[in-house]
Amino acid sequence: MLLLILLSALLLITQREAALERRTTPLLTSDIQAPVAAWLGSPFRQLEGAVEDAEEGRRALEENKALRAELAFLRAENNRLVAMRDRLQRLEDLLGVEQTADIPETRIAVRAVSDPSSPFVRSLLIGAGQASGVREGQAVLSDAGMIGHVVSAGRQSARVLRIDDLNSRVAVMSRRSGARAILAGSNTARPSLAFISDVDGWAEGDHVVTSGDDGQLPQGLPIGVVDPDGLVSLDFNADPVDWVFVLPYTPPVDPADVDLDMNAEGESVDADTPIIAEAAAVSTPEEEG
């Protein structure tokens, strides 16, 4: 009996050591395999990184080539524009033309509000009038483009007729071709072009600006773009109309309204000052006889 107990105890101890050995062997194997696998995989990881670096380098080279080409184009374009600017400057100096052209540099910034009591469908009220230099006929613009023109001016406020109103007519031209037309409001967001001088001079995408042919507005004020339907998408409709500015433009004066006349030497004098022209006496053969 005692012998059986001793054999059982011996078997338990032996089996326990075998189990510990079986559990320890996989851990030792993993400890050995992990660094070996890392060492063997290192060249592949380096190769993969080198491929990625080469691909990024290729993309960077292509982008660099594109940027160099764009830079060369912009340099050539800049040189052309500088040459045109210098040429324009020389011509303006020869002709005595101001660089600012028709568009005045002075602007009157003012707040615009709706005009529910207006006789027009599309109009605005602005919080500035004659006391601020606002006069009838002056153009009103937002930062995007022309909105309309002043149709009546009080001392502290003025009414603006928008260019999309049915009663609005503005002389315009294509900035690309210079072709003339009349922008006719229609109480819609897209006015139409009427009385077109050159049909072939208008095309989709043309930028529409004031031509100044009406003698009331300066030339070059932005208005909109010709859409595929031949109508004009107005620039100022892209944003809400809140703050606007008025251009205090002075149109050309009718010579009949000028109180100055020219004397024989070409000098301007008051109309009330009499001009005495001395006639040179020319002797004729009959008088000499």
VEXZA-302526 format. One line per 5 residues: number of its first residue (from 1); their letters; for each residue x, y, z of C-alpha. Coordinates in steps of 0.2 Angstrom, whole numbers, plus 5000, padded with zeros to 4 digits. Example, Ala and Ser with C-alpha at 12.3 -4.5 7.8 and 13.67 -1.06 7.14 Angstrom:
residues 2
1	as	5062 4978 5039 | 5068 4995 5036
***
This chain:
residues 289
1	mllli	5000 5000 5000 | 5014 5012 5005 | 5023 5007 4989 | 5007 5012 4978 | 5006 5029 4987
6	llsal	5025 5032 4983 | 5023 5028 4965 | 5007 5039 4964 | 5017 5054 4971 | 5032 5051 4960
11	llitq	5020 5051 4944 | 5012 5067 4950 | 5029 5076 4952 | 5035 5069 4935 | 5019 5075 4926
16	reaal	5020 5092 4934 | 5038 5095 4928 | 5033 5089 4910 | 5018 5101 4910 | 5029 5115 4915
21	errtt	5042 5111 4902 | 5028 5110 4888 | 5022 5127 4893 | 5039 5135 4894 | 5045 5128 4877
26	pllts	5033 5138 4866 | 5038 5154 4875 | 5056 5151 4872 | 5053 5147 4854 | 5043 5164 4852
31	diqap	5057 5173 4860 | 5069 5166 4847 | 5058 5168 4832 | 5053 5186 4835 | 5070 5194 4833
36	vaawl	5074 5182 4819 | 5058 5186 4809 | 5062 5205 4812 | 5079 5203 4806 | 5074 5194 4790
41	gspfr	5059 5206 4787 | 5070 5221 4789 | 5077 5221 4770 | 5059 5220 4764 | 5053 5234 4774
46	qlega	5068 5245 4769 | 5064 5240 4751 | 5046 5245 4753 | 5051 5262 4760 | 5063 5264 4746
51	vedae	5050 5261 4733 | 5038 5274 4742 | 5052 5287 4743 | 5055 5284 4724 | 5037 5286 4720
56	egrra	5036 5302 4731 | 5052 5308 4722 | 5044 5305 4705 | 5028 5314 4710 | 5038 5329 4717
61	leenk	5049 5330 4701 | 5033 5330 4690 | 5026 5344 4701 | 5042 5353 4700 | 5042 5352 4681
66	alrae	5024 5359 4680 | 5028 5373 4692 | 5043 5378 4682 | 5033 5378 4666 | 5020 5389 4675
71	laflr	5033 5400 4682 | 5040 5403 4665 | 5023 5406 4657 | 5019 5419 4671 | 5036 5427 4669
76	aennr	5033 5429 4650 | 5015 5435 4654 | 5022 5448 4667 | 5034 5454 4654 | 5021 5457 4642
81	lvamr	5010 5466 4654 | 5024 5477 4660 | 5028 5481 4641 | 5009 5485 4638 | 5008 5496 4654
86	drlqr	5024 5506 4649 | 5017 5508 4632 | 5000 5514 4639 | 5009 5526 4650 | 5018 5533 4636
91	ledll	5002 5535 4626 | 4993 5543 4640 | 5008 5555 4643 | 5007 5560 4624 | 4988 5562 4624
96	gveqt	4987 5570 4642 | 4975 5557 4648 | 4973 5553 4666 | 4977 5535 4671 | 4961 5534 4681
101	adipe	4951 5535 4665 | 4932 5538 4668 | 4930 5529 4684 | 4933 5541 4699 | 4943 5536 4714
106	triav	4932 5544 4727 | 4918 5534 4733 | 4904 5537 4745 | 4901 5522 4756 | 4883 5520 4763
111	ravsd	4870 5508 4769 | 4857 5501 4758 | 4839 5496 4763 | 4824 5490 4754 | 4811 5502 4747
116	psspf	4794 5495 4749 | 4785 5512 4745 | 4795 5515 4728 | 4785 5516 4712 | 4798 5504 4705
121	vrsll	4798 5485 4707 | 4816 5484 4711 | 4824 5499 4720 | 4834 5503 4735 | 4835 5517 4748
126	igagq	4852 5523 4753 | 4856 5533 4768 | 4866 5547 4760 | 4860 5562 4749 | 4864 5578 4742
131	asgvr	4873 5583 4759 | 4885 5569 4756 | 4888 5573 4737 | 4875 5561 4730 | 4867 5567 4714
136	egqav	4855 5560 4702 | 4862 5548 4688 | 4877 5543 4699 | 4881 5524 4698 | 4879 5513 4714
141	lsdag	4889 5498 4716 | 4893 5484 4728 | 4910 5475 4730 | 4904 5463 4716 | 4897 5475 4703
146	mighv	4885 5488 4698 | 4868 5488 4706 | 4860 5503 4698 | 4860 5522 4698 | 4852 5536 4708
151	vsagr	4835 5542 4701 | 4831 5554 4715 | 4842 5562 4729 | 4836 5571 4744 | 4846 5579 4757
156	qsarv	4850 5564 4768 | 4844 5549 4757 | 4842 5544 4739 | 4833 5531 4729 | 4842 5519 4718
161	lridd	4834 5511 4702 | 4842 5493 4701 | 4848 5488 4683 | 4837 5473 4684 | 4821 5484 4685
166	lnsrv	4809 5485 4670 | 4812 5504 4669 | 4831 5502 4668 | 4841 5505 4652 | 4860 5505 4653
171	avmsr	4873 5507 4639 | 4885 5492 4640 | 4898 5483 4630 | 4908 5467 4630 | 4925 5468 4638
176	rsgar	4932 5456 4626 | 4926 5463 4609 | 4920 5480 4613 | 4903 5477 4605 | 4889 5488 4611
181	ailag	4872 5485 4617 | 4858 5491 4629 | 4855 5481 4645 | 4836 5481 4647 | 4829 5476 4664
186	sntar	4815 5464 4665 | 4811 5463 4684 | 4820 5446 4684 | 4837 5441 4690 | 4844 5441 4672
191	pslaf	4841 5456 4661 | 4843 5455 4642 | 4853 5463 4629 | 4844 5474 4617 | 4849 5485 4602
196	isdvd	4865 5475 4599 | 4877 5483 4587 | 4887 5468 4583 | 4879 5451 4585 | 4895 5442 4582
201	gwaeg	4904 5452 4595 | 4894 5444 4609 | 4897 5426 4616 | 4893 5416 4631 | 4905 5420 4645
206	dhvvt	4908 5438 4639 | 4910 5450 4654 | 4898 5465 4652 | 4903 5482 4658 | 4896 5500 4656
211	sgddg	4901 5508 4639 | 4899 5526 4644 | 4890 5529 4628 | 4875 5536 4637 | 4885 5550 4644
216	qlpqg	4879 5547 4662 | 4890 5533 4668 | 4908 5530 4667 | 4915 5517 4656 | 4921 5500 4663
221	lpigv	4909 5497 4678 | 4907 5478 4680 | 4889 5472 4678 | 4888 5453 4674 | 4892 5439 4662
226	vdpdg	4883 5433 4647 | 4875 5416 4651 | 4871 5402 4638 | 4853 5409 4635 | 4860 5426 4630
231	lvsld	4855 5434 4645 | 4866 5443 4658 | 4869 5435 4675 | 4872 5450 4686 | 4887 5450 4697
236	fnadp	4879 5459 4712 | 4866 5445 4714 | 4879 5433 4721 | 4879 5441 4738 | 4866 5451 4748
241	vdwvf	4865 5469 4745 | 4870 5478 4762 | 4883 5491 4760 | 4886 5500 4744 | 4895 5514 4737
246	vlpyt	4891 5529 4726 | 4903 5535 4712 | 4902 5554 4711 | 4905 5554 4692 | 4903 5570 4683
251	ppvdp	4897 5567 4665 | 4903 5577 4650 | 4895 5594 4650 | 4885 5600 4635 | 4894 5614 4627
256	advdl	4877 5624 4626 | 4877 5624 4645 | 4895 5631 4647 | 4895 5649 4651 | 4912 5652 4643
261	dmnae	4917 5656 4625 | 4933 5656 4616 | 4941 5672 4610 | 4951 5674 4594 | 4967 5667 4603
266	gesvd	4958 5652 4609 | 4957 5658 4627 | 4942 5656 4638 | 4933 5671 4643 | 4916 5675 4652
271	adtpi	4901 5675 4641 | 4897 5693 4646 | 4914 5700 4641 | 4913 5707 4623 | 4925 5699 4611
276	iaeaa	4932 5712 4599 | 4939 5704 4583 | 4950 5716 4573 | 4948 5713 4554 | 4964 5715 4544
281	avstp	4962 5727 4529 | 4967 5719 4513 | 4970 5731 4499 | 4963 5726 4482 | 4969 5731 4465
286	eeeg	4954 5742 4463 | 4957 5751 4479 | 4975 5753 4474 | 4970 5761 4457
***
